[in-house]
């Protein structure tokens, strides 16, 4: 999935969750996903999701690689 699609889907999800009074996710498949060959791409997409929600990693060292 392209990064821009990740961002648009994230923003849509946030809006829908807020509309029903549940504006957070308790977990995700990323909690168990480990694909070494795709690690950089996965991290980039997670960073896009965090940026879209207004959150940021605590520090650059919090995002390996």
C-alpha positions, 0 to 999 in steps of 0.5 A: 500500500502506498504511503499516501494511502496509509495517511488518508486511511489513517485520517479517515479511521481517526475521524470515524473513531472520534465520531463514535466516541472511541478515538484510540486503538488498543493494538494493531497487527504491527504488535506481532508483525515481523518481516525483516525484509520490509522493516524499513517500509513498515517503519515509514508507514507507522511514522506516517500514521503517527504523524497523521494523528498528531503523535510523534515517537519519543525520540529518533532512537525510538524508531530503529533504522 
